[in-house]
Amino acid sequence: MEEKITKPWEQILKSISGYKKIESISEVGSSLIHLELEEGIETQNIIQTIRNEYLLQRQRFPEDSFFPRIKPGKSEDTYIVILQKIKAGSEKNSKELEQKIRNIPGFESLVHYSNKEKEILIQIHSDWIQTLEFPSLSQIFSTIRNYSWGFSLDQSGGAWFPKDIPIQSVNWSKLGIPSRFGEGLLLSSVGKVSLEERAVRHGTRINGLSSETMIVKAESNTSLHLLANELKKILLDYGDWIFLYNSHQEFNNDLFRFLVIFFSLDLGLIFFASYFMKGEKELVIYLTAYYTSLLIFLGICCIISYPIGKPILFLFTYWKYFLAVFPIKKIGRWMQKCIFSFFVFFLFVYWNWIPKSFCFILVCNLYFLVSISFLKILFDPFLSDSISNLGFRFLDSNFFLPQINIGQSKQSKTFIHWLMVLVFFLIGFVSSIHSSLSFYPLTISNGTIQMGRLEFPTSIPEEESLRITKQVEDTILNRKLTDLLVVKQNSSNADFYFDLNELGVRSGLNDLPTESGYFHILGESQTNSDRILRFSNADTEALEKSILPLIPWLRNFEGVSDVVLCFQPSTEGLELHSPGKFRSLFSYDYDTADSVRERSLDLQSAIVGKMLVDKKLTDIRFYVKQNKQVERYIDKPIKLTTGIPLFDKSISEYKNIKTPGRIYHKNGDTSLEVLVKGKNIQWDDLESNINNFLNKGPVKLSEILPQRDAETKYRPFFLFLWITSLLYRKKEKVRSFVSSILFLFLWRLQVSFVGAEYLLFGAVVLPLAFSILWVRSHSFDPKTIVPLILLFFVAYFFPGEGGKFFFGGLFLVLIFFLLQYKIIHRGDFFKTKPAF
């Protein structure tokens, strides 16, 4: 595989433009190549190019090799539904259910995983065929592959075709095999045929037990919602299947809560219109302009396929409230003074000081400000005359709140009072600055229903990944962190779908025995400090001899908690060498290729075909039962195609060697990898010491890489810098400075009472910053926040992460408005001439 399959394919792939990295694994009987493409490269174009190159260079590969099976990489953003089969049912019902699912709008793909697989096992006893009258293994294998079971009629075309499989699986035991003396032998005379069940390696397990499932993928979150509703209706007719899991059920619940808040605001605006001096016609014109703008925005998001999350939903509510309550300035002069600030913003984004996702939030703010103002002007002439008195009975402005005297009474303040204010101000300012200089990820919690992934380095053997996955699964179940755990095992990773219970939400999925794997929640991308050391040398034996003595030293290095081998150590094996001079001494034909083929069939099983069993395509496996101990294998004869068993111990040289479990290449370099885990490890010192350790040997340390690409974290301080540049005006220097300080205090309050969710903070402060510029000076009235207070209490009773997000956002907005009124609007020292 290494010389005849893997290396030629690597050379072909290297000649194709557009690849970023090539990793390959050579094992006995198979080869795996991982190709990572550059951004913007179309997968279909690459596949077509690979096919063309293969056809042009087909002569470089063995005759019995096939074109590789190409699988696209698995993305993290998947919208899935899982169905579970709870009792036995006919295969016809399952096929009908699959067809109905495929006809649902928004459906993307469906995979049906069985809990068990059947295979027809043709087991040959190698000790029974050593006498002269029996054929060799290769002759039996060829007979099974090429045996004719008669002819079948294609009734549609009226043509006859030869059959290469029997009607029933038990008929394989009656297959005739050649005999040296011309007598007909049946396959049952040298082995047995059975229908065996085996566990599915790449199936699904539910709460630790293998189960038959269907995993249905939708195109988007909206399609997933429609798909889930349709599935619940369809499953009423199929009692053997149940609806088990919806990957975005938590978001759908959050969407419902958002709609409650969103339309509750309409009622608040209607009943409290007199609080912010709105008439019936003016309110109808505003709501018409707002909903028109919202529909246009949703249409644009559908066209560009941009997902709408909780930050955008919060913006919908904020601008609906803000533009209805506060009078705004003219757009033209306001925009001219912000051009430089926008340039600074995009410069910070380019330097990765501000998250790129804030760009879309910024554009959303500008869109609602401009579009709603424009549509109000556009609709005013048409709707003013056509709207009659609607008869709304607005609440009087004194219904809940007494008339508030905005003019502050003049009271003398003592020196102690001002000193205490100054001390608290300095403490809050320093604490806020210190907090804003720390790094924060741009993630928010996904709630109880989540998806996780356990990923492994490419060099890890599949058996190891299966063992570690089961180990992590059992740990989660033993800790009783979830009410539902679905594990989908793949060749290089495993997907975990779970519904955390109260203990799981409080404790989290921490300290799992992942060994060489890396477990993370999809969407959160939490990273650790583990690194992978990659060593390279063309000789795998020299690689292993140099690395294994390094392991004890690595375990004792300061800060290292564990060292995991990301490769399968070599096992004891035999190397066979037969001098060519012995071939001419025998009267029979001793062909090296036949000998190698006999040994290959003797040592490993092979799939000889497929046939339908109970309407399912089933593998037919050829397996030789024998003792694989190294000591006994030397004394075992090899049956040649002439029928004569050859004891080649006397004419061949056997040598005990170390055989590698798999050969791993990265960009053409034969490599072995070691995972180092720990905290506060001085990686520069570690690299220097390793290079000194390997200085005189053939093996070199190629690179030290993070176990997974590090998640980008951000400092809120740069967002405050940009807000300062946005709010700064020459004629209102003090007001601009104090407004910027308010945002700093707001961040400190969020970290202390809500949580350090930087995405939530960005979704709140960006519209607030525009609000300061957009609102006319001294237009704030405490009575205008009455609808906001009511929404605040409504959000307080909503459960889940969505309720927490909306409650936190409304809390920050409410606190900001109160601080702004208390410090700026009631302070005489800020009353200066407006900037525009």
C-alpha positions in Angstrom: 0.0 0.0 0.0 2.8 2.4 0.9 4.8 2.1 -2.3 2.2 1.1 -4.9 -0.8 3.1 -3.7 -0.1 5.9 -1.2 3.1 7.4 -2.7 1.7 7.5 -6.4 -1.5 9.2 -5.1 0.5 11.8 -3.1 2.5 12.7 -6.3 -0.7 13.1 -8.2 -2.4 15.2 -5.6 0.7 17.5 -5.2 0.4 18.3 -8.9 -3.1 19.7 -8.4 -3.3 23.4 -7.6 -5.5 24.5 -4.7 -4.4 22.2 -1.9 -3.2 23.5 1.4 -2.1 20.3 3.2 -1.8 16.6 2.4 -1.8 13.9 5.1 -1.8 10.2 4.4 -2.0 6.9 6.3 -0.9 3.6 4.9 -2.2 0.5 6.6 -2.5 -3.2 5.6 -4.9 -3.3 2.8 -6.0 0.3 2.8 -4.8 3.9 2.4 -6.3 7.1 3.7 -5.4 10.5 2.3 -6.6 13.8 3.9 -6.6 16.7 1.5 -7.1 20.2 2.9 -8.0 22.8 0.3 -7.4 26.6 0.2 -10.3 28.9 0.7 -12.5 29.5 -2.3 -11.6 26.2 -4.1 -14.7 24.3 -5.3 -14.7 20.7 -4.1 -16.4 19.5 -7.3 -13.7 21.0 -9.5 -11.0 19.3 -7.4 -12.8 15.9 -7.6 -13.1 16.2 -11.4 -9.4 17.1 -11.7 -8.5 14.1 -9.5 -10.6 11.8 -11.7 -8.9 13.1 -14.9 -5.4 12.6 -13.4 -6.3 9.1 -12.3 -7.4 8.1 -15.8 -4.2 9.6 -17.4 -1.9 7.8 -14.9 -3.9 4.6 -14.4 -0.9 2.5 -15.4 1.0 3.5 -12.2 -1.4 1.5 -10.0 -1.9 -2.2 -9.6 -4.6 -3.8 -11.7 -6.7 -4.8 -8.8 -6.8 -1.3 -7.2 -9.8 1.0 -7.6 -10.5 4.7 -7.7 -10.7 6.0 -4.2 -13.9 6.8 -2.4 -13.9 10.6 -1.8 -15.7 12.0 1.2 -16.1 15.7 1.8 -15.1 17.2 5.2 -17.7 17.5 7.9 -18.8 21.0 8.8 -19.8 22.0 12.3 -22.9 24.0 11.4 -25.4 21.1 10.9 -29.1 21.3 11.4 -30.2 17.7 12.3 -33.0 15.7 13.6 -32.5 12.2 15.0 -35.2 9.5 14.8 -34.9 6.2 16.8 -36.5 2.9 16.0 -38.0 1.5 19.2 -39.4 -1.8 18.0 -39.2 -4.2 15.2 -40.9 -3.2 12.0 -40.9 -4.2 8.3 -38.3 -2.9 6.0 -41.0 -1.6 3.7 -42.2 0.8 6.4 -38.7 2.2 6.9 -38.3 2.8 3.1 -41.7 4.5 3.0 -40.8 6.7 5.9 -37.4 7.6 4.2 -39.2 8.6 1.0 -41.7 10.8 2.8 -38.9 12.5 4.6 -37.0 13.2 1.4 -40.1 14.9 0.0 -40.3 17.5 2.8 -39.2 21.0 1.7 -35.9 22.1 3.2 -34.6 18.5 3.4 -30.9 18.1 2.6 -29.7 14.5 3.4 -30.7 11.4 5.3 -28.5 8.6 6.6 -30.1 5.4 8.0 -27.9 3.6 10.6 -28.6 0.1 11.6 -27.8 -1.2 15.1 -26.4 -4.4 13.7 -25.0 -5.6 10.4 -25.1 -9.1 8.9 -22.5 -10.6 6.7 -22.0 -14.0 5.0 -18.9 -15.5 6.5 -17.1 -18.1 4.3 -14.6 -19.6 6.8 -11.8 -21.8 5.4 -9.7 -24.1 7.6 -6.2 -23.8 6.2 -5.1 -27.0 7.9 -7.6 -29.0 5.9 -6.3 -28.0 2.4 -2.6 -28.9 2.9 -3.0 -32.4 1.2 -2.4 -32.7 -2.5 -6.0 -33.2 -3.6 -7.2 -29.8 -2.3 -6.8 -26.5 -4.1 -4.8 -23.5 -2.8 -6.4 -20.5 -1.1 -6.0 -18.4 -4.2 -7.8 -21.0 -6.3 -10.7 -21.2 -3.8 -10.9 -17.4 -3.7 -10.9 -17.1 -7.5 -13.6 -19.7 -7.7 -15.9 -17.8 -5.3 -15.3 -14.6 -7.3 -15.9 -16.1 -10.7 -18.4 -18.9 -10.1 -21.5 -18.9 -12.4 -24.8 -19.7 -10.7 -26.8 -19.9 -13.9 -28.6 -17.2 -15.8 -31.4 -14.7 -15.0 -33.9 -13.1 -17.3 -34.3 -9.4 -17.4 -38.0 -9.2 -18.1 -38.0 -5.6 -19.1 -35.5 -6.1 -21.9 -35.9 -9.8 -22.5 -32.2 -10.5 -22.2 -30.4 -13.3 -20.2 -27.5 -12.5 -17.9 -25.1 -14.7 -16.0 -25.6 -14.8 -12.2 -22.5 -14.5 -10.0 -24.4 -15.0 -6.6 -26.8 -17.7 -5.5 -30.5 -17.1 -4.7 -30.0 -17.9 -1.0 -27.0 -17.5 1.3 -27.0 -21.1 2.4 -26.3 -22.2 -1.2 -22.7 -20.9 -0.8 -21.8 -24.2 1.0 -22.8 -26.1 -2.1 -20.4 -24.2 -4.3 -18.1 -26.6 -6.3 -14.3 -26.1 -6.0 -11.6 -27.6 -8.2 -9.8 -30.8 -7.1 -6.4 -32.1 -8.2 -7.8 -35.6 -9.0 -10.9 -34.3 -11.0 -13.4 -35.2 -8.3 -16.0 -32.5 -7.5 -15.6 -31.0 -4.0 -18.0 -28.7 -2.2 -17.0 -25.7 -0.3 -18.4 -27.3 2.8 -15.6 -29.9 2.7 -12.9 -27.3 3.4 -14.8 -24.8 5.5 -18.2 -23.6 6.6 -20.7 -20.8 5.6 -22.7 -18.9 8.1 -24.7 -15.7 8.4 -23.1 -13.7 11.2 -24.2 -10.5 13.0 -21.6 -8.0 14.0 -21.7 -4.6 15.7 -21.7 -1.6 13.5 -18.3 0.2 13.8 -19.7 3.5 12.5 -23.2 3.4 13.8 -25.0 5.3 16.6 -25.4 4.6 20.3 -28.1 6.0 22.5 -27.3 6.2 26.2 -24.5 3.6 25.6 -26.6 1.1 23.7 -26.4 0.5 19.9 -29.6 1.5 18.2 -31.1 1.9 14.8 -31.5 5.5 13.9 -32.1 8.0 11.1 -30.1 11.2 11.1 -31.9 13.8 8.9 -30.1 17.0 7.9 -31.9 20.3 7.0 -30.7 23.1 4.8 -31.1 25.9 7.4 -32.6 26.6 10.8 -35.9 27.6 9.3 -35.9 24.5 7.2 -35.1 22.5 10.3 -38.1 24.0 12.2 -40.5 23.1 9.3 -38.9 19.6 8.9 -39.3 18.8 12.6 -43.0 19.8 12.6 -43.7 17.7 9.5 -41.8 14.8 10.9 -43.9 14.8 14.1 -47.0 14.6 12.0 -45.6 11.8 9.7 -44.4 9.7 12.7 -48.0 9.4 13.9 -48.5 6.7 11.2 -45.3 4.9 12.1 -45.4 3.4 15.6 -41.9 1.8 15.4 -40.1 5.2 15.1 -40.0 8.1 17.5 -38.7 11.7 17.3 -35.6 11.7 19.5 -33.5 14.8 19.1 -33.6 18.3 17.4 -30.3 20.0 17.4 -31.7 23.5 17.5 -34.7 22.9 19.7 -33.3 25.4 22.2 -33.1 28.1 19.6 -36.6 27.4 18.5 -37.7 27.9 22.1 -35.7 31.2 22.2 -37.4 32.3 19.0 -40.8 31.8 20.6 -39.8 33.8 23.7 -38.4 36.5 21.4 -41.8 36.7 19.6 -43.5 37.2 22.9 -41.2 40.1 23.8 -41.4 41.5 20.3 -45.2 41.7 20.1 -45.5 42.7 23.7 -43.6 45.8 22.8 -46.3 46.7 20.2 -48.9 46.6 23.0 -46.6 48.7 25.2 -46.2 51.3 22.5 -49.9 51.5 21.9 -51.0 51.7 25.5 -48.2 54.1 26.6 -48.0 56.3 23.5 -48.9 59.4 25.5 -45.7 58.9 27.5 -43.6 59.8 24.5 -46.1 62.1 22.8 -47.2 59.9 19.9 -50.6 60.2 18.2 -52.5 57.4 16.6 -51.6 58.3 13.0 -48.0 58.9 13.9 -47.7 55.5 15.6 -49.4 53.7 12.7 -47.0 55.3 10.2 -44.1 54.3 12.3 -45.1 50.7 12.8 -45.8 50.4 9.0 -42.4 51.8 8.2 -40.7 49.5 10.8 -42.4 46.3 9.6 -41.7 47.1 6.0 -38.1 47.6 6.8 -38.0 44.4 8.8 -39.5 42.4 6.0 -36.9 43.8 3.5 -34.1 42.9 6.0 -35.3 39.3 6.4 -35.5 39.0 2.6 -31.9 40.2 2.2 -30.8 37.7 4.9 -32.5 34.9 3.0 -30.9 35.9 -0.3 -27.4 36.0 1.2 -28.1 32.9 3.5 -27.1 34.8 6.6 -28.2 33.1 9.8 -30.2 35.2 12.3 -29.1 34.6 15.9 -30.0 36.1 19.3 -27.9 39.3 18.8 -29.9 40.2 15.6 -33.2 39.3 17.3 -32.3 41.7 20.1 -31.6 44.4 17.6 -35.1 44.0 16.2 -36.5 44.7 19.6 -34.2 47.6 20.5 -34.7 49.6 17.3 -38.4 49.0 17.4 -38.5 50.6 20.9 -35.8 53.3 20.3 -37.1 54.8 17.1 -40.6 54.9 18.4 -39.7 56.8 21.6 -37.0 59.3 20.8 -36.9 62.1 18.2 -33.9 61.8 15.9 -31.6 64.1 14.0 -31.2 64.6 10.3 -29.2 61.8 8.6 -26.9 63.8 6.3 -24.8 65.8 8.7 -24.7 63.0 11.2 -23.2 60.6 8.6 -20.6 63.1 7.5 -19.1 63.3 11.0 -18.9 59.5 11.3 -17.0 58.6 8.2 -13.6 58.7 10.0 -15.0 56.6 12.8 -16.2 53.9 10.3 -12.8 53.9 8.8 -11.2 53.3 12.2 -13.8 50.5 12.9 -13.0 48.5 9.8 -9.3 49.1 10.4 -9.6 47.5 13.8 -11.5 44.6 12.3 -8.8 44.2 9.7 -6.2 44.0 12.5 -8.5 41.5 14.3 -8.9 43.8 17.3 -12.7 43.9 16.9 -14.6 40.7 15.9 -15.7 40.5 12.2 -19.3 39.6 13.4 -19.6 43.1 14.8 -19.4 44.4 11.2 -22.8 42.8 10.4 -24.2 44.3 13.7 -22.9 47.7 12.7 -24.5 47.4 9.2 -27.8 46.3 10.8 -27.8 49.4 13.0 -27.2 51.7 10.0 -29.8 49.9 8.0 -32.6 50.3 10.5 -31.6 53.9 11.3 -31.6 54.9 7.6 -34.4 52.7 6.2 -37.0 53.4 8.9 -36.4 57.2 8.8 -36.7 57.1 5.0 -39.9 54.9 5.0 -41.6 57.2 7.6 -41.1 60.1 5.3 -42.2 58.0 2.3 -45.4 56.7 4.0 -46.4 59.9 5.7 -48.2 61.6 2.7 -50.1 58.4 1.8 -51.2 57.2 5.3 -51.9 60.5 7.0 -55.0 61.2 5.0 -56.2 57.6 4.8 -56.0 56.8 8.5 -59.1 57.8 10.5 -59.4 57.9 14.2 -58.7 54.3 15.3 -60.2 54.7 18.7 -57.2 53.6 20.8 -57.7 54.4 24.4 -54.1 55.3 25.3 -53.2 55.4 29.0 -52.6 58.8 30.4 -49.0 59.7 31.2 -49.8 60.0 34.9 -51.4 56.6 35.2 -48.3 54.9 36.5 -45.9 57.7 37.1 -46.5 61.0 38.8 -45.4 64.1 36.9 -41.7 64.3 37.3 -40.0 67.6 37.7 -37.0 67.5 35.5 -35.4 70.6 37.0 -33.2 69.4 39.8 -33.5 71.3 43.1 -30.4 73.2 44.0 -28.8 71.6 47.1 -25.4 72.2 48.4 -23.1 69.3 48.3 -20.5 68.9 51.0 -16.8 68.2 50.4 -17.2 64.7 51.8 -19.9 64.0 49.3 -17.8 65.0 46.3 -14.8 63.1 47.7 -16.8 59.9 48.0 -18.2 60.3 44.4 -14.6 60.8 43.1 -13.2 57.8 45.0 -16.0 55.5 43.7 -15.6 56.9 40.2 -11.8 56.2 40.2 -12.3 52.7 41.6 -14.9 51.9 39.0 -12.8 53.4 36.2 -9.7 51.5 37.0 -11.6 48.2 37.5 -13.4 48.7 34.2 -10.2 49.5 32.3 -8.4 46.4 33.9 -11.4 44.2 32.9 -11.5 45.5 29.3 -7.8 44.6 28.8 -8.4 40.9 29.3 -9.2 38.5 26.5 -12.7 37.2 26.0 -14.1 34.7 23.5 -16.9 35.6 21.1 -19.2 32.7 22.3 -22.5 32.4 24.1 -23.9 29.3 25.8 -26.1 27.1 23.6 -28.3 25.9 26.4 -29.0 22.3 27.4 -29.5 20.8 23.9 -26.0 20.8 22.4 -23.7 19.1 20.0 -20.1 18.1 20.7 -17.3 16.6 18.7 -14.4 14.4 19.8 -11.7 14.9 17.2 -8.5 12.9 16.8 -5.2 13.6 15.0 -5.0 12.0 11.5 -2.2 9.7 12.7 -4.4 8.0 15.3 -5.4 4.4 14.4 -9.1 3.9 14.0 -9.2 1.2 16.7 -7.8 3.8 19.2 -10.4 6.4 18.2 -13.1 3.8 18.8 -11.8 2.9 22.2 -11.3 6.5 23.4 -14.8 7.4 22.1 -16.4 4.6 24.1 -14.3 5.7 27.1 -15.5 9.3 26.9 -19.1 8.2 26.4 -19.1 5.9 29.4 -17.6 8.7 31.6 -20.4 11.1 30.6 -23.1 8.5 31.4 -21.5 7.5 34.7 -21.4 11.1 35.8 -25.1 11.4 35.0 -24.7 14.7 33.2 -27.3 14.1 30.5 -30.8 12.8 30.1 -30.0 11.9 26.5 -26.7 11.1 24.9 -26.5 10.0 21.2 -23.0 9.1 19.9 -22.3 8.9 16.1 -19.0 7.2 15.5 -17.0 8.2 12.5 -13.6 7.0 11.3 -11.6 10.1 12.5 -14.0 11.7 15.0 -17.2 11.1 16.9 -20.3 13.4 17.2 -22.0 13.7 20.5 -25.6 14.9 20.7 -26.9 15.5 24.2 -29.5 17.1 26.4 -27.8 18.3 29.6 -29.6 18.0 32.9 -29.4 20.4 35.8 -26.1 18.7 37.0 -24.7 18.8 33.5 -25.4 22.5 33.1 -23.9 23.3 36.5 -20.8 21.0 36.1 -20.2 21.1 32.4 -18.4 18.4 30.4 -14.9 18.9 31.8 -12.0 16.6 32.6 -13.1 13.9 30.1 -10.6 11.1 29.5 -10.0 12.1 25.9 -6.3 11.0 25.8 -5.1 11.9 22.3 -8.6 13.3 21.3 -10.0 16.8 21.6 -13.6 17.3 22.8 -15.3 20.6 22.2 -18.9 21.9 22.0 -19.9 22.9 18.5 -20.3 26.6 18.3 -18.3 27.4 21.4 -14.8 26.2 20.2 -13.3 26.2 23.6 -9.6 25.5 23.3 -6.9 24.1 25.6 -3.2 24.5 25.8 -2.3 21.1 24.6 0.3 20.8 21.7 1.2 18.1 19.2 4.9 17.4 18.6 5.6 16.1 15.1 8.9 14.3 14.4 10.0 13.4 10.9 12.3 10.8 9.2 12.0 8.6 6.2 12.8 5.5 8.4 9.8 4.6 10.6 12.0 2.3 12.7 14.5 5.1 13.4 11.6 7.4 14.3 10.2 5.1 16.9 13.6 4.3 18.4 14.3 8.0 18.8 10.9 9.0 20.2 10.1 6.3 22.7 13.2 7.1 24.9 12.0 10.8 24.9 8.7 10.0 26.5 9.8 9.6 30.1 11.8 12.9 29.9 8.7 14.7 28.5 6.5 13.4 31.3 8.9 15.0 33.9 9.1 18.4 32.1 7.8 21.3 34.2 4.1 21.9 33.6 3.4 18.6 31.7 0.6 16.5 33.1 0.4 13.8 30.4 2.1 12.6 27.3 0.1 10.5 24.7 1.5 8.7 21.7 -0.5 9.6 18.6 0.7 6.5 16.7 0.5 2.8 17.0 3.8 1.3 18.2 5.4 -1.3 16.0 4.5 -4.9 16.6 6.6 -8.1 16.3 6.7 -9.4 12.7 8.6 -11.5 10.2 10.5 -10.5 7.1 10.9 -13.2 4.5 13.7 -13.4 1.9 14.0 -16.2 -0.6 17.2 -16.3 -2.8 16.4 -16.6 -6.5 18.8 -19.5 -7.1 16.4 -21.9 -5.3 13.7 -21.5 -7.9 15.6 -23.3 -10.6 16.2 -26.3 -8.3 12.5 -27.2 -8.2 10.7 -29.0 -11.0 7.4 -27.3 -10.2 6.7 -23.6 -10.8 7.5 -21.6 -7.7 6.2 -18.1 -8.4 6.9 -15.4 -5.9 3.7 -13.6 -6.7 1.6 -16.7 -6.0 3.4 -17.2 -2.7 2.7 -13.6 -1.6 -0.9 -13.9 -2.6 -1.4 -17.1 -0.6 0.1 -15.5 2.5 -2.1 -12.4 2.0 -5.3 -14.5 1.9 -4.1 -16.6 4.8 -3.4 -13.6 7.1 -6.3 -11.2 6.4 -9.9 -11.5 5.5 -11.3 -10.0 2.2 -14.7 -9.1 0.8 -15.4 -11.3 -2.2 -18.8 -9.9 -3.1 -22.2 -8.6 -2.0 -25.7 -10.1 -2.2 -29.2 -9.2 -1.0 -30.2 -10.8 2.3 -33.7 -9.9 3.7 -33.7 -7.0 1.2 -30.4 -5.6 2.5 -27.1 -5.5 0.7 -24.8 -7.8 2.7 -21.1 -8.4 2.5 -19.6 -11.8 1.6 -16.4 -12.2 3.6 -13.6 -14.7 2.9 -11.8 -15.6 6.1 -9.1 -18.2 6.8 -9.1 -19.7 10.3 -5.6 -20.4 11.5 -3.1 -19.7 14.2 -1.2 -16.4 13.7 1.5 -16.9 16.3 4.9 -15.9 14.9 6.7 -19.0 16.1 4.3 -21.5 14.5 3.9 -19.5 11.3 7.5 -20.2 10.3 6.8 -24.0 10.3 3.6 -23.7 8.4 3.6 -24.7 4.7 2.4 -22.5 1.9 0.1 -24.2 -0.6 1.1 -23.4 -4.2 -1.2 -23.2 -7.2 0.2 -26.5 -8.4 -1.3 -28.1 -5.3 2.0 -28.9 -3.6 2.5 -27.5 -0.1 5.9 -25.9 0.2 7.8 -25.9 3.6 10.0 -23.0 2.7 11.8 -22.7 6.0 14.8 -24.5 4.6 15.1 -22.3 1.5 14.0 -18.9 2.9 15.4 -16.6 5.5 13.1 -15.4 8.2 14.0 -12.3 10.2 12.2 -10.9 13.3 11.4 -7.3 12.6 9.2 -4.5 14.0 6.3 -3.8 11.6 4.7 -0.4 11.9 0.9 -0.4 12.5 0.5 2.5 10.0 2.7 4.9 8.2 1.8 8.5 8.5 2.8 11.3 6.0 2.3 15.0 6.3 3.1 17.0 3.1 5.3 14.1 2.1 7.3 13.7 5.3 7.1 10.4 7.1 6.1 11.4 10.7 5.1 10.3 14.1 3.2 12.6 16.6 3.2 13.0 20.3 0.5 14.9 22.3 1.7 16.9 25.3 -0.9 18.0 27.8 -0.4 20.4 30.7 -0.6 24.0 31.9 1.9 26.9 31.8 4.3 24.9 29.7 7.3 26.9 28.4 7.1 25.7 24.8 10.2 27.5 23.7 12.3 25.8 26.4 10.7 22.5 25.6 11.5 22.8 21.9 15.1 23.8 22.6 15.7 20.9 24.9 14.2 18.4 22.5 16.4 19.7 19.7 19.4 19.2 21.9 18.3 15.7 22.8 17.9 14.8 19.1 20.9 16.8 17.9 23.1 13.8 17.1 20.4 11.5 15.8 18.7 11.1 12.4 15.2 12.3 13.7 14.3 15.9 13.8 11.5 17.8 15.5 9.5 19.2 12.6 6.9 21.4 14.4 4.9 22.1 17.5 1.3 22.7 16.7 -1.8 23.4 18.9 -4.1 20.4 19.1 -6.7 22.5 17.4 -6.7 25.9 15.8 -6.8 28.4 18.7 -10.0 30.3 19.1 -9.6 34.0 18.6 -10.2 36.1 21.7 -10.7 39.9 21.9 -10.0 42.8 24.2 -13.1 45.0 24.7 -10.8 47.9 25.2 -10.4 48.4 21.4 -14.2 48.6 21.1 -14.2 51.4 23.7 -11.5 53.2 21.8 -13.6 53.1 18.7 -16.7 54.3 20.6 -14.7 57.2 21.9 -13.7 58.2 18.3 -17.3 57.8 17.2 -18.8 60.0 20.1 -16.1 62.6 20.1 -17.2 66.2 19.2 -15.2 69.3 19.7 -18.1 71.3 21.1 -19.1 68.5 23.5 -15.8 67.1 24.7 -16.9 66.5 28.3 -20.2 64.9 27.2 -18.4 62.6 24.8 -15.9 61.6 27.4 -18.5 60.9 30.0 -20.6 58.8 27.5 -17.5 56.7 26.8 -16.9 56.2 30.5 -20.5 55.0 30.8 -19.8 52.2 28.4 -16.8 51.2 30.5 -19.0 51.0 33.6 -21.6 49.1 31.6 -19.0 46.4 30.7 -18.0 46.1 34.4 -21.6 45.7 35.4 -22.2 43.1 32.8 -19.2 41.0 33.9 -20.3 41.3 37.5 -24.0 40.6 37.2 -24.8 39.1 33.8 -21.6 37.3 32.6 -18.6 38.1 30.4 -20.4 37.4 27.1 -18.6 39.7 24.7 -21.1 39.0 21.9 -24.0 40.2 24.1 -22.1 43.3 25.0 -21.4 44.1 21.3 -25.1 43.6 20.4 -26.0 46.2 23.2 -23.3 48.9 23.0 -23.3 49.3 19.2 -26.9 50.4 19.0 -26.5 52.5 22.2 -23.6 54.3 20.7 -25.6 55.2 17.6 -28.5 56.2 19.9 -26.3 58.9 21.6 -25.5 60.4 18.3 -28.9 60.1 16.8 -31.0 61.4 19.7 -31.5 65.1 20.0 -29.9 66.6 23.1 -32.0 66.6 26.3 -34.8 64.7 24.7 -34.7 61.9 27.3 -37.6 61.6 29.7 -37.8 59.0 32.5 -41.4 58.2 31.5 -40.2 56.9 28.1 -38.6 53.8 29.7 -41.9 52.5 31.0 -42.3 50.0 28.1 -38.7 49.0 28.5 -39.3 48.2 32.2 -42.3 46.1 31.4 -40.3 44.1 28.8 -37.5 43.7 31.4 -39.9 42.0 33.8 -41.4 39.9 31.0 -37.9 38.6 30.0 -37.1 37.9 33.7 -39.6 35.0 33.8 -38.3 33.4 30.6 -36.2 30.3 31.2 -33.2 29.0 29.2 -30.2 30.8 27.6 -32.4 32.8 25.3 -34.3 34.3 28.3 -31.0 35.0 29.9 -29.7 36.7 26.8 -32.7 39.0 26.3 -32.9 39.7 30.0 -29.2 40.7 30.1 -29.5 42.9 27.1 -32.6 44.7 28.4 -30.9 45.1 31.8 -27.9 46.8 30.2 -30.0 49.1 28.1 -32.1 50.1 31.1 -29.1 50.7 33.3 -27.5 52.8 30.5 -30.5 55.0 30.1 -30.8 55.6 33.8 -27.1 56.4 34.2 -27.3 58.7 31.2 -30.3 60.6 32.6 -28.8 60.8 36.1 -25.3 61.9 35.0 -25.7 63.8 31.7 -29.3 65.1 31.4 -29.6 66.3 35.0 -26.0 67.7 35.1 -25.8 71.5 34.5 -22.2 71.3 33.6 -23.0 69.4 30.4 -25.4 72.0 29.0 -23.3 73.3 26.0 -24.2 74.2 22.4 -25.1 71.1 20.4 -22.5 69.8 17.9 -25.0 69.7 15.1 
